[in-house]
Amino acid sequence: MTQSPAKLNAFPVFMRVEGEAVVIVGGGDEAFAKARLLGQSSARIVVLSDRLDPEFAAWIEAGSATHVEAVYDPARLEGAVLVFAATGDAVQDRMVSEDARRLGIPVNAVDRPELCDFFTPALVNRAPLAVAIGTEGAGPVLAQMVRARIDRMLSPSLGPLASLAETFREAAEAFMPKGVARRRFWREFFSGAPARAMERGELGEARRAASELLAQDEPAHGHVALVGAGPGAEDLLTLRAHRHLMEADVVLYDALVPEAVIAMGRRDAERLPVGKRKGCHSKSQAQINTLLVSLAREGKRVVRLKSGDPLVFGRAGEEMQALRDAGISYEVVPGVTSAFAAAADFELPLTLRGVTSSMVFTTGHDLKGKSLPDWAKLAISGATVAVYMGRSVAADVASRLIAAGLAPDTAVAVVENASLADRRKFHGTLADLPSLEQRTDLSGPVMTIIGDAVAGANFTGSEPLARSIRANRADAQDFKESVA
């Protein structure tokens, strides 16, 4: 289970400063840095200091701010919406901070977090679009590093595009019904022809394309994306999966998908749990199929969020067939399946030159019948076997494979909560595998990997399935005798 995200001690907001006075107390480098940051806004910057560094003075002289040449007087703070204490002197900054708070004005004291009511962010400016990055004063250099990355990602045309959007807002609200249709318009506006024209610097063409988009009178067409959420860790979600989550009107998610992954989607998207766990089905597969078709026919963009990969034990085949039969457009977005995550946790090569060149995915329940499935023969011939959801049938898996001829000392690796911070790893042999059924402390999803390639894993941080090497050998002998 993923941990809940840490709580913010400083909540980010955007404050209106147009035409308002912002007072900076100080005349050195620290004050100049804050003045340049504020210079990206339409605030009325007032610098209060009896002295100025030459470069700062030249900047002010160019008309970027107003200089009040005087010794500090708390009366000069009155009427300001924000105050910055940037004198470089700890005692003076504390005095400014205390005076501002007494006057009810939010204050920031440079490099003194304990004196701050707010923190200035590292800013990516695509006015009117702005991205602010903050660390609550803990790591300004980190904030600047993140800012540099985001700055490279965002096109300079986003600012003019956002300004153009403002001119269409009233018309969109008047002609587009609230909900799916209006979201579709804005999605096309910011990612379709208007955005492409603005990238080329063609404002007139962007305006024409937006007008044509507004005039379209076609009913919204629904779409379903069967999306792999990966094994649990949110940073293993693919970029394409994240894009679909951000565009979704409705998200139908499985029980094993962590809240941290679901939260990566649009905050106002409808979220419907439809998960199925052993002994607890919130909806039948037929009900899920019907719901997918119904939501898409309403014109909604639907994400069916599945743990791991949709095409690996995800019953995606039944959902795709239902969508095909109903004439609903859909697509599949692959995810990292749990077998790969478990192998990565163990640094385990699923294929290994000279040892194995094939692998098998199974749920273990395939071994419950009287006849041995074909994949068991592959296991015996050396294939790596990945067993999903196999804790409750571990003894059955082990006994059937040993009876079929797989050596009891074949290496086994087991991971609970693969990819997550609270994962647990176990190792042993096929003869040790039945002990999994007695592990009442394992509440998360369990993945088991069996095969000679497992011997090449890194067992650091892994617990033995059996108590000792001697116990392993005794259990293996017992198993040989019991299945003979």
C-alpha positions as CSV (number, residue, x, y, z in Angstrom):
1,M,0.0,0.0,0.0
2,T,1.4,3.4,-0.9
3,Q,1.9,6.0,1.8
4,S,-0.3,9.1,1.9
5,P,1.5,12.2,0.5
6,A,3.0,14.5,3.0
7,K,1.0,17.5,4.0
8,L,2.0,21.0,2.8
9,N,2.8,23.5,5.5
10,A,2.5,26.3,3.0
11,F,-0.5,26.2,0.7
12,P,0.2,27.7,-2.8
13,V,-2.1,30.5,-4.0
14,F,-2.0,33.2,-6.6
15,M,-2.5,36.6,-5.1
16,R,-3.9,39.6,-7.1
17,V,-1.2,42.4,-7.1
18,E,-2.2,44.5,-10.1
19,G,-1.6,48.1,-9.2
20,E,-1.1,47.3,-5.6
21,A,1.9,48.4,-3.5
22,V,4.5,45.8,-2.6
23,V,7.2,47.1,-0.3
24,I,10.8,45.8,-0.4
25,V,12.9,46.9,2.5
26,G,16.6,46.8,1.6
27,G,18.9,48.1,-1.1
28,G,21.4,45.2,-1.7
29,D,21.6,42.0,-3.7
30,E,18.8,40.2,-1.8
31,A,16.4,43.1,-2.2
32,F,17.3,43.4,-5.9
33,A,16.6,39.7,-6.5
34,K,13.1,40.0,-5.0
35,A,12.5,43.2,-7.0
36,R,13.4,41.5,-10.3
37,L,11.1,38.6,-9.4
38,L,8.2,41.0,-8.6
39,G,9.1,42.9,-11.8
40,Q,7.4,40.0,-13.7
41,S,4.1,41.1,-12.2
42,S,1.9,44.3,-12.5
43,A,2.4,45.2,-8.9
44,R,3.6,48.7,-7.9
45,I,7.0,48.0,-6.4
46,V,8.2,50.3,-3.7
47,V,11.8,50.0,-2.5
48,L,12.5,51.4,1.0
49,S,16.2,52.0,1.7
50,D,18.6,54.8,2.6
51,R,21.1,53.3,0.2
52,L,21.1,51.3,-3.1
53,D,23.7,49.2,-4.8
54,P,24.5,50.9,-8.2
55,E,23.0,48.1,-10.4
56,F,19.8,48.2,-8.3
57,A,19.6,52.0,-8.6
58,A,19.9,51.8,-12.4
59,W,17.1,49.2,-12.6
60,I,14.9,51.5,-10.5
61,E,15.9,54.5,-12.6
62,A,14.7,52.7,-15.7
63,G,11.2,52.9,-14.3
64,S,10.9,49.4,-12.9
65,A,10.1,50.6,-9.3
66,T,9.8,53.5,-6.9
67,H,12.6,54.3,-4.5
68,V,11.8,55.8,-1.1
69,E,15.2,57.1,0.1
70,A,14.9,57.0,3.9
71,V,15.8,55.1,6.9
72,Y,13.4,52.3,7.8
73,D,10.1,53.6,9.3
74,P,7.2,51.0,9.9
75,A,4.7,53.7,8.8
76,R,6.1,53.3,5.3
77,L,4.6,49.8,5.2
78,E,1.0,50.9,5.6
79,G,-1.2,50.2,2.5
80,A,1.1,47.5,1.1
81,V,-0.4,44.1,0.2
82,L,2.9,42.3,0.7
83,V,6.2,43.2,2.4
84,F,9.7,41.8,1.8
85,A,12.4,42.1,4.5
86,A,15.6,42.0,2.5
87,T,18.1,44.1,4.4
88,G,20.7,41.4,4.9
89,D,20.7,42.1,8.6
90,A,19.0,39.5,10.9
91,V,17.9,42.0,13.6
92,Q,16.6,44.5,11.0
93,D,14.7,41.8,9.1
94,R,13.1,40.6,12.3
95,M,11.9,44.1,13.1
96,V,10.4,44.5,9.6
97,S,8.7,41.2,9.9
98,E,7.2,42.0,13.3
99,D,6.0,45.4,12.1
100,A,4.4,43.9,9.0
101,R,2.6,41.3,11.0
102,R,1.4,43.9,13.5
103,L,-0.1,45.8,10.6
104,G,-1.7,42.6,9.2
105,I,0.4,42.5,6.1
106,P,1.9,39.2,4.9
107,V,5.7,39.3,5.0
108,N,8.6,37.4,3.6
109,A,12.0,37.7,5.2
110,V,14.7,36.5,2.7
111,D,16.5,33.3,3.8
112,R,14.7,33.4,7.2
113,P,11.9,30.9,7.0
114,E,10.9,31.4,10.6
115,L,10.0,35.0,9.9
116,C,8.0,34.3,6.7
117,D,4.2,34.2,6.3
118,F,4.7,33.2,2.7
119,F,7.5,32.0,0.4
120,T,8.3,33.2,-3.0
121,P,8.3,30.5,-5.7
122,A,10.7,29.7,-8.5
123,L,8.5,31.0,-11.4
124,V,8.0,29.9,-15.0
125,N,6.3,32.8,-16.6
126,R,4.1,32.3,-19.7
127,A,1.8,35.2,-18.7
128,P,-1.1,34.8,-18.1
129,L,0.0,31.2,-17.5
130,A,2.4,30.8,-14.6
131,V,3.9,27.8,-12.9
132,A,5.2,28.4,-9.4
133,I,7.5,25.9,-7.6
134,G,8.1,26.1,-3.9
135,T,9.9,24.2,-1.2
136,E,8.6,26.1,1.8
137,G,12.0,27.7,2.0
138,A,13.7,24.3,2.5
139,G,15.5,24.1,-0.8
140,P,15.6,27.2,-3.1
141,V,18.2,25.6,-5.3
142,L,16.0,22.5,-5.8
143,A,13.1,24.8,-6.8
144,Q,15.3,26.5,-9.4
145,M,16.4,23.1,-10.8
146,V,12.7,22.1,-11.2
147,R,11.9,25.4,-12.7
148,A,14.6,25.0,-15.3
149,R,13.1,21.6,-16.4
150,I,9.6,22.9,-16.6
151,D,10.8,26.0,-18.5
152,R,12.3,23.8,-21.2
153,M,9.0,21.8,-21.4
154,L,6.6,24.7,-22.0
155,S,6.4,26.4,-25.3
156,P,6.8,30.2,-25.4
157,S,3.5,30.3,-27.4
158,L,1.5,29.1,-24.4
159,G,1.2,32.7,-23.0
160,P,-0.3,34.1,-26.2
161,L,-2.5,31.0,-26.5
162,A,-3.8,31.5,-23.0
163,S,-4.5,35.2,-23.8
164,L,-6.4,34.2,-26.9
165,A,-8.4,31.7,-24.8
166,E,-9.5,34.6,-22.5
167,T,-11.1,36.3,-25.5
168,F,-13.2,33.2,-26.3
169,R,-14.2,32.4,-22.7
170,E,-17.5,34.2,-22.7
171,A,-18.5,32.8,-26.1
172,A,-17.6,29.3,-25.0
173,E,-19.8,29.6,-21.9
174,A,-22.7,31.0,-24.0
175,F,-22.7,28.5,-26.8
176,M,-21.2,25.4,-25.2
177,P,-23.2,23.4,-22.6
178,K,-21.3,22.9,-19.4
179,G,-19.6,19.5,-19.1
180,V,-18.3,17.2,-21.8
181,A,-18.9,19.5,-24.8
182,R,-17.2,22.5,-23.2
183,R,-14.2,20.4,-22.1
184,R,-13.9,19.0,-25.6
185,F,-13.8,22.5,-27.0
186,W,-11.0,23.6,-24.6
187,R,-9.1,20.4,-25.1
188,E,-9.1,20.9,-28.9
189,F,-8.3,24.6,-28.4
190,F,-5.2,24.0,-26.4
191,S,-4.0,20.9,-28.3
192,G,-5.5,21.2,-31.8
193,A,-5.4,23.7,-34.7
194,P,-5.5,26.9,-32.6
195,A,-2.4,25.7,-30.6
196,R,-0.5,24.6,-33.7
197,A,-1.2,28.0,-35.4
198,M,0.1,29.9,-32.3
199,E,3.2,27.7,-32.3
200,R,3.9,29.1,-35.8
201,G,3.3,32.6,-34.6
202,E,0.1,33.0,-36.7
203,L,-2.3,34.8,-34.3
204,G,-4.9,35.4,-37.0
205,E,-5.0,31.8,-38.1
206,A,-5.2,30.7,-34.5
207,R,-8.2,33.0,-34.0
208,R,-9.9,31.7,-37.1
209,A,-9.3,28.0,-36.1
210,A,-10.8,28.7,-32.6
211,S,-13.8,30.4,-34.2
212,E,-14.4,27.3,-36.4
213,L,-14.0,25.1,-33.5
214,L,-16.6,27.1,-31.6
215,A,-19.1,26.9,-34.5
216,Q,-19.0,23.1,-34.7
217,D,-22.3,21.6,-33.8
218,E,-21.4,17.9,-33.8
219,P,-22.4,15.7,-30.8
220,A,-19.6,14.6,-28.6
221,H,-18.3,11.2,-29.4
222,G,-17.3,9.1,-26.4
223,H,-14.1,7.2,-26.1
224,V,-12.8,4.5,-23.8
225,A,-9.1,4.0,-22.9
226,L,-8.2,0.7,-21.2
227,V,-5.2,2.0,-19.2
228,G,-2.5,0.0,-17.4
229,A,-1.9,1.6,-14.0
230,G,1.3,-0.4,-13.5
231,P,2.1,-2.4,-10.4
232,G,1.5,0.3,-7.8
233,A,4.3,2.9,-7.8
234,E,2.8,6.1,-9.4
235,D,6.1,7.0,-11.1
236,L,5.8,3.8,-13.2
237,L,2.7,5.2,-14.8
238,T,3.4,5.9,-18.5
239,L,3.2,9.4,-20.0
240,R,0.4,8.3,-22.2
241,A,-1.6,6.8,-19.3
242,H,-1.2,10.1,-17.4
243,R,-2.4,12.1,-20.4
244,H,-5.5,10.0,-20.6
245,L,-6.2,10.4,-16.9
246,M,-5.9,14.2,-17.2
247,E,-8.4,14.2,-20.1
248,A,-10.9,11.7,-18.6
249,D,-14.5,12.6,-17.7
250,V,-14.9,9.4,-15.8
251,V,-12.3,6.9,-14.3
252,L,-13.4,3.3,-13.5
253,Y,-10.6,1.8,-11.4
254,D,-9.8,-1.6,-10.0
255,A,-9.3,-2.4,-6.3
256,L,-5.5,-2.8,-6.5
257,V,-4.9,0.6,-8.1
258,P,-3.5,2.9,-5.4
259,E,-5.1,6.2,-4.6
260,A,-1.8,8.0,-5.5
261,V,-2.2,6.8,-9.1
262,I,-5.9,7.7,-9.3
263,A,-5.1,11.2,-7.9
264,M,-2.9,11.8,-10.9
265,G,-6.0,12.4,-13.0
266,R,-8.3,15.4,-13.3
267,R,-9.5,16.4,-9.9
268,D,-13.1,17.0,-11.1
269,A,-13.3,13.7,-13.0
270,E,-15.9,11.2,-11.8
271,R,-14.3,8.3,-10.1
272,L,-16.0,4.9,-9.9
273,P,-14.6,1.9,-8.0
274,V,-15.4,-1.3,-9.9
275,G,-12.6,-3.5,-8.5
276,K,-12.8,-7.2,-8.0
277,R,-10.9,-8.9,-5.2
278,K,-11.0,-12.4,-4.0
279,G,-14.4,-12.9,-2.3
280,C,-15.5,-9.3,-2.9
281,H,-16.7,-8.1,-6.2
282,S,-18.1,-4.5,-6.3
283,K,-19.4,-5.0,-9.8
284,S,-19.6,-8.1,-12.1
285,Q,-17.7,-8.0,-15.4
286,A,-21.0,-7.8,-17.3
287,Q,-22.0,-4.7,-15.3
288,I,-18.6,-3.1,-16.0
289,N,-19.0,-3.8,-19.7
290,T,-22.5,-2.2,-19.7
291,L,-21.2,0.8,-17.7
292,L,-18.4,1.4,-20.2
293,V,-20.7,1.4,-23.1
294,S,-23.3,3.6,-21.4
295,L,-20.8,6.3,-20.4
296,A,-19.2,6.4,-23.8
297,R,-22.6,6.8,-25.4
298,E,-23.1,9.9,-23.3
299,G,-20.1,11.3,-25.1
300,K,-17.7,11.0,-22.2
301,R,-14.1,10.2,-22.3
302,V,-13.7,7.1,-20.1
303,V,-10.5,5.6,-18.5
304,R,-10.8,2.0,-17.4
305,L,-7.8,2.0,-15.0
306,K,-6.4,-1.5,-14.4
307,S,-3.6,-2.7,-12.2
308,G,-0.5,-3.7,-14.1
309,D,-1.2,-4.2,-17.8
310,P,-4.7,-4.4,-19.2
311,L,-3.9,-7.3,-21.4
312,V,-2.3,-9.5,-18.7
313,F,-5.1,-11.1,-16.6
314,G,-7.1,-7.9,-16.8
315,R,-10.2,-9.3,-18.6
316,A,-9.6,-6.6,-21.2
317,G,-10.7,-9.0,-24.0
318,E,-14.3,-9.1,-22.7
319,E,-14.4,-5.3,-22.4
320,M,-13.0,-4.7,-25.9
321,Q,-15.5,-7.1,-27.3
322,A,-18.4,-5.3,-25.6
323,L,-17.1,-2.0,-27.0
324,R,-16.7,-3.4,-30.5
325,D,-20.2,-4.8,-30.4
326,A,-21.5,-1.4,-29.4
327,G,-19.5,0.5,-31.9
328,I,-17.6,2.5,-29.3
329,S,-14.1,3.7,-30.1
330,Y,-11.4,2.5,-27.7
331,E,-7.7,2.1,-27.3
332,V,-5.3,0.1,-25.0
333,V,-2.6,1.9,-23.1
334,P,0.0,-0.7,-21.9
335,G,1.2,-0.7,-18.3
336,V,4.1,-2.2,-16.4
337,T,2.9,-5.7,-15.4
338,S,3.6,-7.0,-11.9
339,A,6.0,-9.7,-13.1
340,F,8.4,-7.1,-14.5
341,A,8.1,-5.0,-11.4
342,A,8.9,-8.0,-9.1
343,A,11.8,-9.0,-11.3
344,A,13.2,-5.4,-11.1
345,D,12.8,-5.5,-7.3
346,F,15.0,-8.6,-7.2
347,E,17.3,-7.4,-10.1
348,L,16.3,-10.7,-11.5
349,P,16.9,-11.6,-15.2
350,L,13.7,-13.2,-16.5
351,T,15.7,-14.5,-19.5
352,L,19.3,-15.4,-19.2
353,R,21.7,-16.5,-21.9
354,G,22.5,-20.2,-21.7
355,V,19.9,-20.7,-19.0
356,T,16.4,-19.7,-20.3
357,S,15.1,-17.9,-23.3
358,S,11.3,-18.1,-22.6
359,M,8.9,-17.2,-19.8
360,V,5.3,-18.0,-18.8
361,F,2.7,-15.8,-17.2
362,T,0.0,-17.7,-15.2
363,T,-2.3,-17.2,-12.3
364,G,-1.6,-20.5,-10.7
365,H,-5.3,-21.4,-10.7
366,D,-4.5,-23.1,-14.1
367,L,-3.0,-26.0,-12.0
368,K,-6.2,-26.8,-10.1
369,G,-7.6,-29.0,-12.8
370,K,-6.8,-32.7,-13.3
371,S,-4.8,-32.2,-16.5
372,L,-1.5,-30.4,-16.5
373,P,-1.5,-27.2,-18.7
374,D,0.9,-27.0,-21.5
375,W,2.9,-24.2,-19.9
376,A,3.9,-26.6,-17.1
377,K,5.9,-28.5,-19.7
378,L,7.7,-25.2,-20.6
379,A,8.6,-24.7,-16.9
380,I,10.1,-28.2,-16.8
381,S,12.1,-27.5,-19.9
382,G,13.6,-24.4,-18.3
383,A,11.2,-21.4,-18.9
384,T,10.9,-18.8,-16.2
385,V,7.4,-18.9,-14.6
386,A,5.7,-15.8,-13.2
387,V,2.7,-16.7,-11.0
388,Y,0.1,-13.9,-10.4
389,M,-2.2,-14.0,-7.4
390,G,-0.7,-17.3,-6.3
391,R,-0.4,-17.1,-2.5
392,S,-3.6,-19.1,-1.7
393,V,-2.6,-21.8,-4.2
394,A,1.1,-21.9,-3.5
395,A,1.1,-25.5,-2.2
396,D,-0.9,-26.7,-5.2
397,V,1.4,-24.9,-7.6
398,A,4.5,-26.5,-5.9
399,S,3.1,-30.0,-5.6
400,R,1.8,-30.2,-9.2
401,L,5.0,-28.8,-10.7
402,I,7.2,-31.2,-8.6
403,A,4.9,-34.1,-9.5
404,A,5.3,-33.1,-13.2
405,G,9.1,-33.3,-12.9
406,L,10.3,-29.9,-11.9
407,A,13.1,-30.2,-9.4
408,P,12.1,-29.3,-5.8
409,D,15.3,-27.2,-5.5
410,T,14.3,-24.9,-8.4
411,A,14.9,-21.3,-7.3
412,V,11.9,-19.2,-6.3
413,A,11.5,-15.5,-5.7
414,V,8.4,-13.9,-4.1
415,V,7.5,-10.2,-3.8
416,E,4.6,-8.7,-1.9
417,N,3.6,-5.2,-3.1
418,A,6.1,-5.2,-6.0
419,S,7.5,-1.7,-6.9
420,L,6.2,0.0,-3.7
421,A,8.2,1.3,-0.8
422,D,6.7,-1.2,1.6
423,R,7.4,-4.2,-0.6
424,R,8.6,-7.5,1.0
425,K,10.9,-10.0,-0.7
426,F,11.3,-13.7,0.0
427,H,13.5,-16.3,-1.7
428,G,13.9,-20.1,-1.5
429,T,13.1,-23.2,-3.5
430,L,10.0,-24.7,-5.1
431,A,9.8,-27.0,-2.0
432,D,9.6,-23.9,0.2
433,L,6.7,-22.4,-1.7
434,P,3.8,-23.9,0.3
435,S,4.9,-21.9,3.3
436,L,3.3,-18.8,1.6
437,E,-0.2,-20.1,2.4
438,Q,0.6,-19.9,6.1
439,R,1.9,-16.3,5.9
440,T,-1.1,-14.4,7.4
441,D,1.0,-11.3,7.5
442,L,0.9,-10.9,3.7
443,S,-2.1,-8.7,2.9
444,G,-0.9,-7.2,-0.4
445,P,-0.7,-8.7,-3.9
446,V,1.9,-11.4,-4.2
447,M,4.0,-12.3,-7.3
448,T,6.0,-15.5,-7.5
449,I,8.7,-16.1,-10.0
450,I,10.0,-19.7,-10.5
451,G,12.9,-20.9,-12.6
452,D,16.7,-21.4,-12.9
453,A,17.1,-17.7,-13.9
454,V,16.0,-16.8,-10.4
455,A,19.3,-17.9,-9.1
456,G,20.9,-14.9,-10.7
457,A,18.8,-12.5,-8.6
458,N,20.1,-10.1,-5.9
459,F,18.8,-11.4,-2.6
460,T,19.9,-8.4,-0.5
461,G,17.0,-7.4,1.7
462,S,15.1,-10.7,1.0
463,E,13.9,-13.1,3.7
464,P,14.3,-16.9,3.3
465,L,11.0,-18.7,2.8
466,A,12.4,-21.5,4.9
467,R,14.2,-21.2,8.3
468,S,17.6,-22.7,7.2
469,I,19.3,-24.5,4.5
470,R,18.9,-27.7,6.4
471,A,15.2,-27.1,6.7
472,N,15.0,-26.5,3.0
473,R,16.6,-29.8,2.2
474,A,14.3,-31.7,4.7
475,D,11.2,-30.1,3.2
476,A,12.4,-30.9,-0.3
477,Q,12.8,-34.6,0.7
478,D,9.4,-34.6,2.3
479,F,7.9,-33.2,-0.9
480,K,9.6,-35.8,-3.0
481,E,8.1,-38.6,-0.9
482,S,4.6,-37.1,-0.7
483,V,4.2,-36.8,-4.4
484,A,5.9,-40.1,-5.3
